[in-house]
Every structure is written in C-alpha cells, then in structure tokens.
Amino acid sequence: MTTTTQKATPEAREAEVRVRDLRVHYRINGTEYPAVANASLDLRRGEITGLVGESGSGKSTLALSLMNAVPEPGRIAGGAIHVDGIGDVTTLNAKAMRTVRGAALGYVFQASQNSMNPLKTIGKQILDLGRSHDVKDLPGLLSRAKQLAERMGLDGNRVLDSYQHELSGGMRQRLGIVFALVLNAKVLILDEPTTALDVLSQSAVLKIIRQVHDENNLSTLIVTHDMGVVSELADNLAVMYGGRIVEHGPTLDLLRNPTHPYTKALIGATARIVGDPAAARALPGRPPDLTTIPQTGCVFRERCVFAMDVCAEQDPLLADFRPGHRRACHAAPDAVTPAPATPVPAVATAAAGADAATEKGDAS
C-alpha cells in the first residue's frame, strides 16, 4: 500500500498562502447564507494539503476563493487570503486578478475539458494564455508546455496539435496541470483531480501530481471527497463540514487517529477493497445545505454520536490540541480517537494495486 511520506513539521516551512477567517456567502431569494465560515488555512511551500468533505461542505467554494473567483450569487464576505509576493487577493480588482491567475495561482478544474476551447488545438490555447499575460517569448512558452506534457508521459508534439475531443480523460487531466503550471505558478489548486478516471489512470495522475509538486517546490491544494486520494497524496489534511474546517493536521495522523467525530465517521464510511466490506458504515442523516446549516453551535451535532447540550449552544473553536493538529469539537479527543489500527481507505490500496499491476506489465 502506498502511503504519504511525512515531511518536516508545519512550523519548519514557509506558508505560500495564508487564509484567515474567510467567510463566503451566497444570496438565495434575497437572503445570504454562509458557504464558508471563518476558515483559516495555510498552504506551505513544498507541501500538499488535502481538503476533504462531502458534497456541499464548502471545499470547492474555499478553493475558488483563493482565485477570487467565487461565482454569482456568491461573494467573499470577509477575511483575508494572503499570497506570498501578491498580497491579499480579496482586495484585488478584476484586471489585477487576471494577472495573478496562471502566473501565481494555477487552478485545475474538476472537469478539465470544460476549461478548454473545443474549437482550438491545445497549442493555440497555450498561445492565447501567453498573450493574455503579455508573454513576449511565445515560442519559449510552447516549448515549456511541450516539456511539461512530456514530463507527464504525453507526446508533447501530438497533444499540442490535438483538439480536446481527440484526447482521453486522463490526458486532458494532465493537460489541465500543464495549463496551470506553464506560466510558472507556485501555487497549484486541483479540484477533484481523479474524478471519472479508471484506477490505472488515477494512479498515474496521482504519481504525476506528486512528481510535479516535488520538482517545482509547489504549494498544492487537492480538493476531493475521496479519503483514499488524500491518503495517497497529501502531507496535510483539512476536513470540512457545513462550511467549517473541523479538523486539520498531518494526513496519516488524522487517518489513523481522527479526533473529530466527522473525520472518524467519514473514514468509517469509506468502502474498502480488502477485509470485510461490511465494515464500512454510512453516516446517519444528511449533510446540511446552505439554507439549513445551523447558525449557532456545532454544525455536525445533528449527526454526531458524541453530541452534548453544549454543542447546540456554543460554536467549537478550531484550536491546537497538539502541535500541528487542530480540531473544532467539544468532546474530548480521547473520547473520539479510535484504536490506532484505523484502516487507510480503499483508493490508496487500489492505487497501490494498480502500481503493482503497472510494474508487472512493464516487466513483462
């Protein structure tokens, strides 16, 4: 099974992006509802951070906020997002943000083909991207795009001369990373990077993300609902529920010893391809939507087996309970933490199996 290599402690690395008390609201029928509430998060240089949660948890909204690209009817209602060398992107106008996007912040969308022009070849779209950022050396930009594509196992000349419909899903996902990095962005944001990919393509894409991240010393954010993807790739993990970050710390620490009831339930609900499949337990109830998120108290209390009276009365603060590990819960950590042998979710196991299958195929 492939596992994440633990790196230096968070304090030893410089933060490329610092999110502080971020609040994002959406207006529905004249009323504003919080999609992200008081979120604080650091993306440190050289580290991959996973942002995980169920659909509607606010994770994609938080990621789009880093680009100051929250769509209408949403808006950033408060807080700050400091990017090293740029400043607070929430204060930048549209013209300034067009320069920042791509040059400093690279975003790979969930459906990568939706960010490509079906009427132009990939190469022409790279040139358009360069012109929009006033790149003078366009041939050099194409050469860098070709090198990036080849670094990702693609035929550079072929893909640059291709239209998106001529490429597989895995190839388009890799090209999404090329678009995000061709202007030398130092922050890479990936929204569900393995959605709709088969297990072999998924394993290859995860390997490429790690390699590109390490080679360029990036600050990388992986947004996903899949605990297996983050167990395979992320150095740190932030768990979101109801627009709040409820737990944040080293990935293996959270997977083996989750101390927030939602993190524990999310891991327990993950299907496994080894052992007893019946061991996976669905979370009771349904996650709240924008209009039903509790405005006071813990947002997870209605589904929590550890709920107490205080959970309905006071918001739990996201605070350190040991170095580098934060949680927002009124229950004691020891009451929530399971036995140390918490299984790592299925996708990591599946990816490891795919790696073995690929290596076997390469050897034959």
C-alpha positions as CSV (number, residue, x, y, z in Angstrom):
1,M,0.0,0.0,0.0
2,T,1.3,3.4,-0.9
3,T,1.4,5.9,1.9
4,T,2.2,9.5,2.2
5,T,5.7,10.4,3.2
6,Q,5.6,12.7,6.2
7,K,7.7,15.8,5.7
8,A,9.0,18.5,8.1
9,T,6.8,19.9,10.7
10,P,4.5,22.7,9.5
11,E,6.4,25.3,11.6
12,A,9.6,24.4,9.6
13,R,8.0,25.5,6.2
14,E,7.0,28.9,4.9
15,A,3.4,29.5,4.0
16,E,2.8,30.5,0.4
17,V,-0.9,31.1,1.0
18,R,-2.4,32.2,4.3
19,V,-6.2,32.1,4.6
20,R,-7.6,33.9,7.7
21,D,-11.1,34.0,8.9
22,L,-12.5,33.6,5.4
23,R,-16.3,34.0,5.0
24,V,-18.1,33.3,1.8
25,H,-21.9,33.9,1.4
26,Y,-24.4,33.0,-1.3
27,R,-27.6,35.0,-1.8
28,I,-30.7,32.9,-2.2
29,N,-34.1,34.6,-2.6
30,G,-32.8,37.7,-1.0
31,T,-31.2,36.1,2.0
32,E,-27.4,35.5,2.4
33,Y,-26.3,32.1,3.6
34,P,-22.7,31.1,4.7
35,A,-21.0,28.6,2.4
36,V,-17.6,29.1,4.2
37,A,-17.5,30.3,7.8
38,N,-14.3,31.7,9.5
39,A,-12.0,29.3,7.7
40,S,-8.3,29.6,8.4
41,L,-5.7,27.5,6.5
42,D,-2.0,27.7,5.4
43,L,-0.7,26.3,2.2
44,R,3.0,25.7,2.9
45,R,5.7,25.7,0.2
46,G,6.7,22.1,-0.6
47,E,3.6,20.5,0.9
48,I,0.4,19.1,-0.5
49,T,-2.7,19.9,1.5
50,G,-5.8,17.8,1.1
51,L,-9.2,19.5,1.5
52,V,-11.9,16.8,2.0
53,G,-15.6,16.7,2.8
54,E,-19.0,15.6,1.5
55,S,-20.7,17.5,-1.4
56,G,-21.9,20.8,-0.2
57,S,-19.2,21.1,2.6
58,G,-17.8,24.3,1.1
59,K,-14.5,22.9,-0.1
60,S,-14.8,23.9,-3.7
61,T,-16.0,27.4,-2.7
62,L,-13.0,27.8,-0.5
63,A,-10.7,26.7,-3.4
64,L,-12.3,29.2,-5.8
65,S,-11.9,31.9,-3.2
66,L,-8.2,31.5,-3.4
67,M,-8.5,32.7,-7.0
68,N,-11.0,35.4,-6.0
69,A,-13.3,33.6,-8.4
70,V,-16.4,32.8,-6.4
71,P,-19.3,32.8,-8.9
72,E,-22.5,34.8,-8.6
73,P,-24.6,34.9,-6.5
74,G,-21.7,34.2,-4.1
75,R,-19.3,36.8,-2.7
76,I,-16.3,36.9,-0.3
77,A,-18.0,38.5,2.8
78,G,-14.9,38.8,5.0
79,G,-11.5,37.6,5.9
80,A,-8.2,37.7,4.0
81,I,-6.3,35.5,1.6
82,H,-2.6,36.4,1.6
83,V,-0.5,35.1,-1.3
84,D,3.3,35.4,-1.0
85,G,4.5,38.2,-3.2
86,I,1.0,39.3,-4.2
87,G,-0.8,40.4,-1.0
88,D,-4.4,39.9,-0.1
89,V,-6.1,38.7,-3.3
90,T,-9.6,39.5,-1.9
91,T,-8.7,43.2,-2.4
92,L,-7.6,43.0,-6.0
93,N,-9.7,44.2,-8.9
94,A,-10.6,42.0,-11.9
95,K,-7.6,43.3,-14.0
96,A,-5.1,42.5,-11.3
97,M,-6.6,39.1,-10.7
98,R,-6.3,38.2,-14.4
99,T,-2.5,38.6,-14.0
100,V,-2.4,36.6,-10.8
101,R,-4.4,33.7,-12.1
102,G,-2.0,31.5,-14.0
103,A,1.1,33.4,-13.2
104,A,1.0,32.9,-9.4
105,L,-2.0,30.6,-8.9
106,G,-2.8,27.7,-11.1
107,Y,-6.2,26.0,-11.0
108,V,-7.1,22.6,-12.4
109,F,-10.9,22.2,-12.7
110,Q,-12.8,19.1,-11.9
111,A,-13.9,18.6,-15.5
112,S,-10.7,19.7,-17.2
113,Q,-12.3,19.6,-20.7
114,N,-14.7,22.4,-19.6
115,S,-11.8,24.8,-19.3
116,M,-10.6,24.0,-22.8
117,N,-11.8,25.5,-26.1
118,P,-13.1,22.7,-28.3
119,L,-12.5,24.8,-31.4
120,K,-8.8,25.3,-30.9
121,T,-5.9,23.0,-30.6
122,I,-4.1,22.7,-27.2
123,G,-1.1,24.6,-28.6
124,K,-3.2,27.5,-29.8
125,Q,-4.8,27.7,-26.4
126,I,-1.4,27.8,-24.8
127,L,-0.5,30.8,-27.0
128,D,-3.8,32.5,-26.1
129,L,-2.9,32.1,-22.5
130,G,0.5,33.6,-23.0
131,R,-0.9,36.6,-24.9
132,S,-3.4,37.2,-22.2
133,H,-0.5,37.5,-19.7
134,D,1.7,39.6,-22.1
135,V,4.3,36.8,-22.5
136,K,6.9,38.0,-25.0
137,D,8.6,34.7,-25.8
138,L,5.6,32.7,-27.1
139,P,7.8,30.0,-28.8
140,G,9.5,29.5,-25.5
141,L,6.1,29.2,-23.8
142,L,5.1,26.4,-26.3
143,S,8.5,24.7,-25.6
144,R,7.8,24.8,-21.9
145,A,4.3,23.4,-22.4
146,K,5.7,20.6,-24.5
147,Q,8.3,19.8,-21.9
148,L,5.7,19.7,-19.1
149,A,3.4,17.5,-21.2
150,E,6.3,15.1,-21.9
151,R,7.2,15.1,-18.2
152,M,3.7,13.8,-17.6
153,G,4.1,10.9,-20.0
154,L,2.5,12.5,-23.0
155,D,3.7,13.0,-26.6
156,G,4.3,16.8,-26.5
157,N,4.1,17.4,-30.2
158,R,0.9,15.3,-30.6
159,V,-1.1,16.8,-27.8
160,L,-0.2,20.4,-28.7
161,D,-1.6,19.7,-32.2
162,S,-4.7,18.0,-30.9
163,Y,-8.2,19.1,-30.0
164,Q,-9.6,18.2,-26.6
165,H,-12.0,15.6,-28.1
166,E,-9.1,13.7,-29.5
167,L,-7.6,13.1,-26.0
168,S,-8.6,10.7,-23.3
169,G,-9.9,11.8,-19.9
170,G,-6.5,11.1,-18.3
171,M,-4.7,13.0,-21.0
172,R,-7.0,16.0,-20.5
173,Q,-6.5,16.0,-16.8
174,R,-2.7,16.0,-17.2
175,L,-3.0,18.9,-19.7
176,G,-5.1,20.8,-17.1
177,I,-2.0,20.7,-15.0
178,V,0.1,21.9,-17.9
179,F,-2.2,24.9,-18.3
180,A,-2.0,25.6,-14.6
181,L,1.8,25.5,-14.5
182,V,3.0,26.7,-17.9
183,L,3.3,30.3,-16.6
184,N,5.4,29.2,-13.6
185,A,2.7,29.3,-10.9
186,K,3.9,28.4,-7.5
187,V,0.5,27.5,-6.1
188,L,-1.4,24.6,-7.6
189,I,-5.1,24.0,-6.8
190,L,-6.7,20.8,-8.1
191,D,-10.5,20.3,-7.8
192,E,-11.3,16.5,-7.8
193,P,-8.3,15.6,-10.0
194,T,-9.2,11.9,-10.4
195,T,-13.0,12.2,-10.9
196,A,-14.2,9.8,-13.7
197,L,-10.8,8.2,-14.2
198,D,-10.2,4.5,-14.1
199,V,-8.0,3.1,-11.4
200,L,-4.9,2.9,-13.6
201,S,-5.3,6.4,-14.9
202,Q,-6.0,7.6,-11.4
203,S,-2.8,6.1,-10.1
204,A,-0.8,7.6,-12.9
205,V,-2.3,11.1,-12.4
206,L,-1.6,11.0,-8.6
207,K,2.0,10.0,-9.3
208,I,2.4,12.9,-11.7
209,I,0.9,15.4,-9.3
210,R,3.4,14.3,-6.6
211,Q,6.3,14.4,-9.0
212,V,5.5,17.8,-10.5
213,H,4.8,19.2,-7.0
214,D,8.2,18.0,-5.7
215,E,10.2,19.1,-8.7
216,N,8.8,22.6,-8.6
217,N,8.6,23.0,-4.8
218,L,4.9,24.0,-5.1
219,S,2.2,24.8,-2.6
220,T,-0.5,22.4,-3.6
221,L,-4.2,22.1,-2.6
222,I,-6.1,18.9,-3.5
223,V,-9.9,19.3,-3.2
224,T,-11.7,16.0,-3.0
225,H,-14.5,14.0,-1.4
226,D,-12.3,10.9,-1.6
227,M,-10.3,10.0,1.6
228,G,-8.3,7.5,-0.4
229,V,-6.9,10.2,-2.7
230,V,-5.6,12.2,0.2
231,S,-4.2,9.2,1.9
232,E,-2.2,8.5,-1.3
233,L,-1.0,12.1,-1.9
234,A,-1.5,14.7,0.8
235,D,1.0,15.7,3.5
236,N,-1.6,17.5,5.5
237,L,-5.4,17.2,5.6
238,A,-8.2,19.7,6.3
239,V,-11.7,18.3,6.8
240,M,-14.7,20.5,6.1
241,Y,-18.3,20.1,7.1
242,G,-21.1,22.7,6.7
243,G,-18.7,25.4,5.6
244,R,-16.3,24.9,8.6
245,I,-12.9,23.4,8.8
246,V,-13.5,20.9,11.7
247,E,-10.1,19.2,11.8
248,H,-6.7,19.8,10.3
249,G,-3.3,18.1,10.7
250,P,-0.8,15.6,9.3
251,T,-2.6,13.2,6.9
252,L,-1.5,9.9,8.5
253,D,-2.2,11.2,11.9
254,L,-5.8,12.1,11.0
255,L,-6.4,8.9,9.2
256,R,-5.0,6.7,12.0
257,N,-6.2,8.8,14.9
258,P,-9.1,11.1,13.9
259,T,-10.2,13.2,16.9
260,H,-13.3,14.9,15.3
261,P,-16.4,12.8,15.1
262,Y,-17.0,13.8,11.5
263,T,-13.5,12.8,10.4
264,K,-13.9,9.5,12.2
265,A,-17.3,8.9,10.5
266,L,-16.0,9.9,7.1
267,I,-13.2,7.4,7.4
268,G,-15.6,4.7,8.7
269,A,-17.9,5.3,5.7
270,T,-15.2,4.7,3.2
271,A,-15.6,1.4,1.3
272,R,-12.6,-0.9,1.4
273,I,-11.4,-3.5,-1.2
274,V,-9.6,-5.6,1.5
275,G,-11.0,-7.1,4.6
276,D,-14.7,-7.0,5.4
277,P,-16.7,-4.7,3.1
278,A,-19.4,-4.6,5.7
279,A,-17.1,-2.7,8.0
280,A,-17.9,0.5,6.2
281,R,-20.7,2.3,7.9
282,A,-22.8,5.1,6.3
283,L,-23.1,8.3,8.1
284,P,-26.6,8.8,9.6
285,G,-28.7,11.6,8.3
286,R,-27.8,14.0,5.5
287,P,-25.4,16.9,5.3
288,P,-27.0,20.3,5.6
289,D,-27.5,22.5,2.5
290,L,-26.8,26.3,2.5
291,T,-30.3,27.1,3.9
292,T,-30.2,24.5,6.8
293,I,-26.7,25.0,8.2
294,P,-27.1,25.7,11.9
295,Q,-26.1,29.4,12.7
296,T,-25.2,28.6,16.3
297,G,-23.4,25.7,17.9
298,C,-21.7,22.8,16.1
299,V,-22.7,22.3,12.5
300,F,-22.3,18.5,12.8
301,R,-24.3,18.0,16.1
302,E,-27.4,16.5,14.4
303,R,-25.4,13.6,13.0
304,C,-22.9,13.2,15.8
305,V,-22.9,10.3,18.3
306,F,-21.0,12.4,20.8
307,A,-23.4,15.4,20.8
308,M,-23.9,17.2,24.1
309,D,-26.1,20.1,25.2
310,V,-23.1,22.5,24.8
311,C,-22.9,21.5,21.1
312,A,-26.2,23.3,20.4
313,E,-25.2,26.4,22.4
314,Q,-21.6,27.2,21.6
315,D,-19.5,27.1,18.4
316,P,-16.5,24.8,19.0
317,L,-13.3,26.7,18.1
318,L,-10.7,25.3,15.8
319,A,-7.7,25.1,18.1
320,D,-4.5,23.2,18.6
321,F,-4.7,20.2,20.9
322,R,-1.2,19.1,19.9
323,P,1.5,20.7,17.7
324,G,0.3,20.9,14.1
325,H,-3.1,19.2,14.7
326,R,-6.2,21.3,15.2
327,R,-9.8,20.3,15.9
328,A,-13.2,22.0,16.5
329,C,-15.1,19.8,18.9
330,H,-16.5,20.0,22.4
331,A,-15.9,16.3,23.0
332,A,-12.6,15.2,24.5
333,P,-10.1,13.9,21.9
334,D,-9.6,10.7,23.8
335,A,-13.4,10.0,23.6
336,V,-13.3,10.3,19.8
337,T,-10.0,8.7,18.9
338,P,-10.4,5.1,17.7
339,A,-7.9,2.3,18.1
340,P,-4.6,3.0,16.4
341,A,-5.2,0.4,13.7
342,T,-7.7,2.6,11.7
343,P,-7.5,1.2,8.1
344,V,-6.4,3.6,5.4
345,P,-9.2,3.9,2.8
346,A,-9.6,1.9,-0.3
347,V,-8.3,4.2,-3.0
348,A,-4.8,4.1,-1.6
349,T,-5.0,0.3,-1.6
350,A,-6.4,0.3,-5.1
351,A,-3.8,2.7,-6.3
352,A,-1.1,0.5,-4.8
353,G,-2.5,-2.5,-6.6
354,A,-2.6,-0.5,-9.8
355,D,1.1,0.4,-9.3
356,A,1.9,-3.3,-8.8
357,A,-0.1,-4.2,-11.9
358,T,1.7,-1.5,-13.9
359,E,5.1,-2.6,-12.7
360,K,4.3,-6.2,-13.5
361,G,3.1,-5.1,-17.0
362,D,6.3,-3.1,-17.5
363,A,8.4,-6.1,-16.6
364,S,6.6,-8.5,-18.9
